[in-house]
Amino acid sequence: MVNIDPLIVDIIVLVEKHSARESYKQAFMTDYSKIAAEETWRVFRIMAEFVEGFEELSKVGPAVSIFGSARAKPGDKYYELAVDTARAVGKAGYAVITGGGSGIMEAANKGAREAGVKSIGLNIELPHQQIPNNFQNLSLHFRYFFCRKVMFLKYAHGFIVMPGGFGTMDEFFEALVLIQTLKQAYFPVICMGSEYWKGLMDWMQKIMLNKHNFIDPQDMNVFTLCDDTDEAVRIIIDFHKSNGRGGIKQPPGIKKTWNGIQ
């Protein structure tokens, strides 16, 4: 048996470990370099969705975004309320923007079609494949939720939030956050169906505001609970006459600062 200096053994072990680490690192670098290339191209896909959305929706004129459950069926009271509300919105001269799917989205597009205005669907690609409803006369398709959500906001003169699930809540609270933080111009956010929304509103008042002070009292004023379609339309019309278009823009009076200097 050959005796090897322990120092040499240590050096061999270190070299082997370094070599193994380099091989491991190289494997990961190769994978991440591919990912980086894919991410670069993803930017162009994202840009394309924004460009198409801006081009199409900038020509639409005054519009109202209507949200609600994809699971509501024709004949359900909230489905029919959505049809009536969208029809009233359309007769007031506003285009209607929905998520383009079934349920209340379909109902709102149907009401807009009956009113003879632009009935817009911002469809999204989902694993279970959302099927666009048949009442759209302008249909856009998105891969990315965040691109689609910008389109709901940017060209809206108001939000009408019908009863719905997680997606509806996401749109509702995102609108509230953006208005609260002055990241967009204020516009009306109307929750239709007091029976559905009252429990949530009571919780926000009692728990978020009164018990924990996690929101300000004025934050409860950025949305309206409503049951009447004519009242909902009146709120939007009155606001539009007084304040102009809402949507994403810097509210007046906001001053940018840099290192504390205006």
ABEGO torsion letter per residue (X at the ends): XBBBBAAAAAAAAAAAAAAAAAAAAAAAAAAAAAAAAAAAAAAAAAAAAAAAAAAAAAAAEBBBBBBEBAABBBGBAAAAAAAAAAAAAAAAGBBBBBAGBBEAAAAAAAAAAAAGBBBBBBBBBBAAGBBBBAABABBBBBABAAAAAAAAAAABABBBBBBBBAAAAAAAAAAAAAAAAGABBBBBBBBBGAAAAAAAAAAAAAAAAAAAGABBAAAAAABBBBABAAAAAAAAAAAAAAAEBBEBBBBBGBBBBBGGBX
